[in-house]
Amino acid sequence: MNPVHDMNLYTQQSSYAPSAFMHRDTGYDAMDDTLDDSSLNDVHVETASSVTASTDFSAQMAGDMSYTKGEKFRFNVSLRAPTAMVKNLSEIPVTYLNKGQAYNLSVIDTNPPMVNHEPIRYRTFVRVSFEEREQRAKPSTCWQLWKEGRGTTEAHQRGGKLLAVEYVDPLQGGSDAHRNRQVQVESMSVDGFCVTWTANPTTGASDCNIPVRFNFLSTDFSHSKGVKGIPVRLCAKTELLSPGEESGVSRDMELSYCKVKLFRDHGAERKLSNDIAHVKKSIDKLKQQVSQAEMGGGFAKRKRGNNASATAKGSDNPMKPSAHKRTWSIGSDDIPPEKVSLEDDLQAKLSMMQEMFSSTRSVSVFGLRGEKFDDPDLYPIQLPGEGDSPHYTNISRSSTRELESIMPSPPNTNTSSSNSPPTQALRLAKCPTTIQRIPSANQVSRGFIEAVGIDLTYRPPAERPPKPVACFYVRFTGNENRSEDYYRAIYLTERTVQDLVRQITEKYHIDPMRISNIMHAHDKGMRVIVDDDVVRQLPEGQDMIVDISEAPGPNGSASSTPGSPMEIQLTY
């Protein structure tokens, strides 16, 4: 098979992560977000695998679970994206992601039920909630900001749906071997989606991969320009559906999350690589200082002298702005009190910077237990103006083609299912819904009606302009100011004299109501009135000379008053 033709449409972009970052350290700390212009030439990069339906990194992810000391999860969840570097053991990792890029989210049941014949089915909600207290207090307001900006602007890429977090169907355009779906979409909403899945059909293991794409930035939740992007929680809630409790199987439900930040195209890679370059530069500088301290030579005195000189220079130039410094520097408070010598102090700082350099992970583990406000069942998002419409809505699973017909496609991607018939049971409102009656032409309003069984996903199709049925070429003459040496194409949507006049006057920029008649100047000197029969007999692509002039009055003379009737004369 040609590997080019078998490429997955949702290939994950390369992520910058040095090979040293595979070290399994237990400490994390979110880094400062400031970028610098350090050279990236010496930064080793590693390419992440494409988003597929396999679980080839499940074992690697399970090994990365060790950082959550004291926190045990039945469902091990991870995102196939490297974490950023961190400073110490007490803080939480942050993962940098790219808007619009597909990522693989893996779910593993570490304690699957022992059953013989009954299939094992799970449900997983994937949702984004907020980390900062200010945003957690008003999540609907934050999502409304996204809707009013990027959400509405880019909704056409997803069939008019407002989906900040969306499921990416990995089987669109895939081979026939992929048609046995393990994951089924159950519902979608503005801040996440819900899927049901079964055990891996290839291995029989209770795990699955869920491709996910993010359509927002961390800066989309504020009106202010130039604000620092906020971290958000990427949450996953998983529960066992079958076999049920009547079989004596525990139906554990777990909600876990990791912290992420969303950047523009390739912004995540740039941020990671800039962090790497800065830390490497700091390590090199510390190594140089350690060497100088080991050799002696008055390094400490020079250091104090340099500080005094800088202070003196600062007093001479009080208005000179100081250069920006990153906030990653390790202060003396971080050094144990027994390390008092300059050399030991530098060695301790160097060791901590080297641990920071190797603190990233190849995958992002959902190692934090979610809170009640992160639960999509308990606290669904209700955007202003949505009324009583449900947050998560059921989707019919009647066939694979129906699934693909309603699944949002990636931008600029054509799929064979784009013309599939819509499913008959999308999301029907069970409660009566108030609908405004459409007024007739001479009415202002006809009040409201109540209806049930309304499909909340229905959107009226866009009105398409009628297709042209004829094309002619016209050249305007007769008026020195409006005479042209070239022809203009006009397209008729119906072969009538009315449409011919409308198209000609539109090109000539005059009101069609001023045209009193339209004539054909025959080459034998005859003037023939143009009616619908004449227009129907015109050959396709006919070229014509158009002379628009003032229509003669009753006495035979043309009127020159503004708004006076005009006449069109065609010569062909």
N, C-alpha and C positions, 0 to 999 in steps of 0.2 A: 504493500500500500504506500502510496506517495505520502510522506509525512506532511507535506505542505497542504495537501487536500484534506488531511485528517486533523488539522489544527483546531483546537477548541476556540470558539468565538470569544470566550471570556478569559483569555490569558492574562494572568496577573502581571503587572509591570514589575520591573526589577526593583528590589529594595536594597539600599545601602546597609550592609551589616558586615563588619570585619569578621574573619574566621575566629578571632579570639573571643568573639561575642558568644560562642557556643558554651562557654564556661558556665557551670551550674552554680552560681553564687546565690545566697539567700537574702541579699539586701537590695533595696530599691529606694530611689529618691527621685522625684520629678526634677528635671533640669530646668534651668532658666531658659526662656524662649527667645532670647536675643540672638540674632544671627551675626556672624562676622564674615569677613572676606578671606579667611585663611585658605591656603592652597589645599586642594583636594586630590592632588595628583598621587599622593602616597597612600591614599585610603583604599584598602582592599574591599571589593564589593562582591556580593553573593547574590545570585539570581534566585528568586522564589519560584516555586513550581506553579504551573498553571492551575486554574480553578477547574477541577474535574469532579466526577462523582465518586472517586476513590477515597480511601482513608489511609493513604500510604504514610502519613505522618502521625498516626495515632500513637504509636509506641514512643516516638520522640516527644509528643505532647505530654504523655503520661509521666515521662521522666522530668519534665519541666514543672510538674505540679508541686514539687517539694518545697517551694518557697512559702506556701501557706501553712506555716507552723500552727498546729492546734486546730486547724479548720479542715474538717473532713467532709467531702462531698461524695454522694453516690454517683451523680452525673458529672463527669469531668468534661468541661467545656473550654474550648480555646479558639483563638482566631489566628489564622496563619499570617502573621505579620510580626516583625521583631519589635521588642520594646525599646524605649529610649534608655540611655544611661542614667544611673542614679548614684547618689552620694553615700547614703548610709543605710542601715538595716531597718530603720523605723518608718520609712516612707513608702508610698505606693507607686508602682510603675505606671508610666503613661505610654500609650502607643500612638505613633503618628500615622495617620491614614490619608489617602488621597480621595478627594471627592470624585465620584464617577467611576472609580475603579472597583472591580469585583474582587472580593476576598472570600476565602473558605472558612466557614465556622464549623468546627468539629464537636460532636456530642457523643460521649461514650458512657454507657451504663456499666459501671464496675461491678454491679450485683444483679445481673439479669435473672428473671424467674426461671426455674427449671420446669419446663412444660414439654409435653411430648408432641402434640399435634396442633394445639391452638396457636395461631400466629401472635407474635408479640408486637404490639403497636404502642407508639409514644406520641405525645404532642409537645411541641416546643414553640414557645413565643419568643421572638426576637424583637427587642424594643430598645429605643434610646431614651434615657431619662437624664435629668440634670444633676450635676454634682454640687454646684455652688448653692448656698442657702437661698440667695435672692431668687435664682431661677426655679428652685424646687418649690418655692412658695407660690409661684404663678406660672406653671408650665404651659397652660393654654395660651397665655399672653405671649410667651416666647415663641411658640409655634405659629401664632398669628403673625408675628413679625416676619418669620421665615416665609409664611404663605403670601403676605403682601409684597414681598420682594422676590426672592429667587423661586419660591414655590410656584406661584402663578405664572411667572415668566417661562419656566422650563416644564410646565405641566404637559405641554403638547408632545414632549418627548416620551411621555408615559400614557398616551391616550387620553389626556385631559385629567388624569388622576393626580391628586396631591399626595405624593409618596416621598417623604424625606428618607425613609429606609425601605428598600425594596428587595424582594426575593429575585434572584437572577436564575432564570430557567436554564440549566446547563445542557438540556437536551434539544434546544432549538437548533435545527440544522445538524444535529448529531446523527450518528450511524444507527442502523436498525438494532444493533446490539444494546443500545441504551434505552430502548423503548419500554423496558420493564421498570417502571418508575418506583423508586424507593421512597421518595419524598413527594407529598401532595400538599399543595397550598390550600389552607382552610379559610383564611381571611387575610385582609390587608387593611391598613389604616395609615394615617399620616405619619405616625412615629414608629411603625413597625409592622410585623406580619406574624401569622401563626401557621405552622405546618404540622402535619402528622406524618410519621415515618415508621418503617418497619425495620427488622433486622437486616443487615447487609446481605443482599441476595448472593453475593460471591463467596463471602467467608462465613456467613451465618452468625457473625458477631453482632451484638446489639450496639451498633454505632452507625453514624451517618455524617455526611458532610452537607452543609447548607450554604450555598453561595449567596452572598449578600452584597449590596451596593448602597453607598451613602450619597445622597443628593443634596447635601448641605455643607456649609463651612462652620467652623467654631465661632466665626465672627458674625453669623447671620442673626444672632439673637439680641442685637442692640441697634438703636437708631444712630448711634454715634459712629463717626468715621474714624479709622485708625485705631480702634480699640484692640486690645489684646484678646485673642481667641480664648474661649473658656473650655476646659475639659468637660466631657460628658460621660455618662455611664452607658456602656453597651451591655445590656442585660439579656439574659437567657433564662426562661422559666420552662422547665421540663417536667413532665409527669407521665406515668404509665397509664395507658388506656385499657389495654387488654393483655393478659387475662385480668378479669375484675377481682374485686375483693371476695366474691363468693367462691373463688378458687383458692382462697387462703393466701393470696399474694399481696404483699404490702404495696400500696399505690403511693409511694413517696413522691412529694412535689418539692422541687428545689429551685430557688431563684438566686442566681449568681451574676456577677458582672466584672468588667475590667474598665479602666479609664482610657479614653481615646481622645485625640484631637484631630480635626479634619482640616486639611490644607487644600490649596488649589493644585492644579496638575503638577505632579512630581514635587510638590512642596514638602511632602514627608521625607523623601530621599534627601532633598537639599538640607532640611533641618537636621536629620541624622548625621549627614556627612559633615556639616559645619560643627556640630557638637564633637564629633570624633576628631576633626582637625584641631579644634581648640584644646581638647584634653591632651592630645599628643604634643602640642606645642608647650603646654604647661608641664608635662612630664619631662620633656627635653630640657626645659629651663631649670626644673628642680634637680635633674641629674647633674647639670653644669654647676649649680650651686653646691651640691653635695661634694663634687670633686674639688671645688675651690675650698670648701670647709675642711676636707680631709688633708689638703696640702697646706692649710694655714694661710699665711700671707695677708693677715689683717682683713679678712673678708667681712667680719662683723663690723669693724671700724668703717670700712668703705660703705657698708650698707647704711650705717648711721649717718655717715657723712653725706651720702647721696640724699637721704631723707631731709637732712638739714638744708642742703643746697636747694632741694625742691621747694622747701618751705620758704626759703629766702626769695627764690624766684617768684613764688606765688605772691609774696607781699609786694613785689615790685609791679606785678601785673594782676591786680585784684579783679579785673573785668574779664580776664582770659578764661574761656570755658574749659573745664577739665575734660579730658578724654573719657569716653564711656568705658567702664570696667564691668566685666561680667560678675555676677554674684555667686559664682561657684567656689570662690576661694575658701580654703579651709583655715579657719582661725585657730589661734593658740588654745582656745577653749576646748577644741576637739582633741587635743593632745593630752595624754595622761600626765599627771603632775610629776611623776618620777623622771619624765623626759625633759630635762632642763637644758641640756647643752644644745648649741646651735646645730651640730651635726645630727644629733638624735631627733631634734625638731624637724629638720629637713627630711630625714629618712622616714619619719612617721607620715609627713605630708605626701612624700613620694609614694609610699605604700598605699595610702588611701586613694591617691589619684590613679594608681595602677589597678586597684580593685574597682574603681569607678569605670575604668576603661573596659574591664571585662565583665561588667555587671549586666549587660543586656542579654536578652534571650531570643532564641530563634522564633518562638511563638508566644502569643499573648494569652496567658492563662486567666480564666474567669475564677479568680481565687478569693473574691470578696463576696460575702453573703448579702443579698439584696434586702432592702427594707420594704415596708408595706407600700410606700409611695412609689416604688419601682414596679409594683405588681400591675400588669395591664388589666387583669380581671377586677381588681379592687378599685383602681384609679385610672380609668380610661381617659384619654384626652378628648375634650369637647371644645372644638373651636367656636368662637363667637359667630352666631348667625347660622349654625347648623341645626338649631332646633332640637328635636328629640331623636334625631337620626342616630342609629347605633354606631358605636365606635368600631368594634370588630364585627364583621358580617360574614355569613356563611357563603360558600361558593360551591356550586354543583361540581361533582366529580364524575359526571356521566361518561366522559370519554377523554382520551388524551388530546384529541383535536380541540375539544371545547376548552380544556385547560389552557392550551397554547393560544387560543383565540382571545382570551381575556388577560393573559399574562403580559405585563409591560415589557416591551422590547427595548434593548439598548439603543441609543441614538444612532442613526444612520445605518441600522441593521435591518435587512429585508429577510423575512422568514416566509417559508412556504405556507404557514398557517394564518397569514394576515387576512385572508379572505374567508376564514372559517366562519360558519354560522355561530351567532352568539348563543351561549347557554341559556336554557329556559328558566333556570332557578338561581339567579344571581343573589341578590339580597332584597327580599320583599318585606316591606314594613308590615308587621302584624297589626299595629295600632292604627286607627284612622288618622289620616294626614290631611291637613287643611290645604286646599289648592285654590288659587285664584282663578276665577272663570275668565275666559278670553272675551273681551268686549267686541262687539261688532263695530263696523266703520263709524256709525253715528252715535256710539255710546262711549261714555267715559269709563264706567266700571259696572260689572254685573255681580259683584259680591264674591262669595267663596262657596266651595263645596267641600265635603269630606269624603275621602276615598281610602280603601284598603287595598292591599296587594300591590302597592306601588314599588316598582323596581328602582331602588335608590341609586343604582349605578347607571341608569339610563341618561344619556345626553342626546339632545336632538342633533341629527346629522347637520353638518354645515351646508348651507345653501350653495349649490354649485352653479356657476353661471352657465347659461345654455351654450351648447356647442355651435360654432359657426357652420352654416350650410353653404355659404358661397363667399368667394373672394374676388374683388374687383380692384383695379388700379386707376386712380384719378389724378389728374394734374389741373391745378387751378390757373385760369388765365382771365383776361378781360380787365382786371384792375391792376394798374402799374405797381401799386404798393403791395398787392397780395399775389402777384403773378409769380409762378415757380417754374423752375427748369427741370424738376424731378417729379416723379409720381409717388403717390401715397397709397398704401394698401388699406382697403376697408373690408371688414368682415361682417356679413349679414347673418343674423341668427334665424331669419325667415325671409323668404323671397317675396317681399311686399314692397310697394312704393313707400309706405310709411317708414319701414326700417332703412330703406335706401336713403331717404331724406335725412333721417336721424343720423346715420353714419357720416354723410357728407357734411352736414352742418356742424357736427361735432369736430370734424377735422378743420373746418373753416372758422370755428369759434363764433357762431352766431346762433340765435334762438331759432329752433326749427318752427316755432309758431309763426314766424315772419314769412315763411315760404308759402306763397299763394298757389303756385303751380310749378310743375317740372316738365320740361319739354325735351324732345329729341330732335336736334337739327339734322335732317336727312341730307345726304350728299347731293340730292336732286333739288335741294332748296325747300323741301317740305318741312313743316314743323309738326311733329307728332306728339300728342299728349302721352306721357309715360304713366301707365297704370300697373296694376298687379300682373296682368297678363304679359306686359312688356318685360317686367322684371323677371318673371318666371322663365322667359325665353332667352334671357341674356346668357351667353356662354360663360362657363367658368374661366376666370382670369381675364375677362374683358377689360381692355384699357380704354379710358374715356377722358376727353377734355371737358372740364367743368367751368362754366362761366356763370357766376352769380351776380345778378344786377338788379337794380330797382325795377319792380313790376310796373308796366305802363298803366296809367290811369284810364278813366273812361274816355278822355279826350285824346288818348294815344301818347301823351307825354309822361315821362317817369317822374315820380315825386322824390324829392331829396330830403324830406323831413325825417328826423330820427324815429326809428321804429316803424317806418313805412314798409309795406309788403315788398317781398323780393321774389325773384324768379330764378329757377335753376335751368340752365340749358346744357344738355349733354351732346357731345359730338363724338361719334365713334363709327 
